């Protein structure tokens, strides 16, 4: 992790979140969960959050939201995030996120929000009917991060623009009030799978909301479903190239090679050295075997953990208490800077 100059005064701290909006998939695993688990060994305090308040910016059935929050928590733990080493909790149990978000709503400008690709994609042509929360989403995300003075945020590439906005909010707040209070957060977008693509279309990212279940591998899929989805993944008719450059104009082939590399902890070069020249009829079964070996234990562990919702709720409650110990003094100080009488 690089330490940027403006953050020299801040203790390095990692924050990241995932929405409990269902269909947790391979992109979420490789772009986020696996990297969270790996980063825990770096000795830096890590805070990971089920961002349930972000999830409700689009409609969520209440029963589904509860189930999905517990399932996501199980997904974190089954992927190797240790709730003793890291702080693991759901956003709505730490009210400081929403409280700081209100301040940031008053710092951020409408134009900044309206430029966000996610807003444009999700609200589409029907902006008048989208929730106000969907527009304000990036201010809440900035609060999620800055209420902990987090210096580093590991995310997939799709979140880069929101991270830039978080930096803009921190800079404007610091300038407006003449302080050096919020760190200028560094996005950490590293590895071979920062953008896992759909198995049906190599130009679209793998996504929870894709109507086709065949487009993604869900972390709840069993071995047969994983193997079937990889076998049916769209590809071109050529064998795998002998060089990495040969993947450039071949999004589907590149996606499968990237997935292989990320699952096996290899570089793309190493995968091509081993599998270059193979037909997909040979490469896909090798990828399916690897994916099943890595993902089936996660799916099994998630099932085991979700069978005991009370235990998961205990993890979330304890995590929220630990999170609040960090967030509450930072919010208090923010109120003081803004001029709120306490
Ligand atoms: N396809 C992806 N490749 C790599 N990383 C990804 N992430 C999401 N999709 C990919 C990363 O997963 C984390 C959790 O993100 P989130 O819950 O905010 O995800 P999301 O954007 O709601 O997930 P989707 O699937 O992209 O949902 P929809 O369909 O609603 O747009 C983040 O770190 C994200 O970068």
Boltz pocket constraint, residues with backbone or C-beta under 6 A from the ligand:
constraints:
  - pocket:
      binder: B
      contacts: [[A, 17], [A, 18], [A, 19], [A, 20], [A, 21], [A, 23], [A, 27], [A, 28], [A, 29], [A, 30], [A, 31], [A, 32], [A, 154], [A, 155], [A, 156], [A, 157], [A, 158], [A, 159], [A, 193], [A, 194], [A, 195], [A, 196], [A, 197], [A, 205], [A, 206], [A, 207], [A, 208], [A, 209], [A, 210]]
      max_distance: 6.0
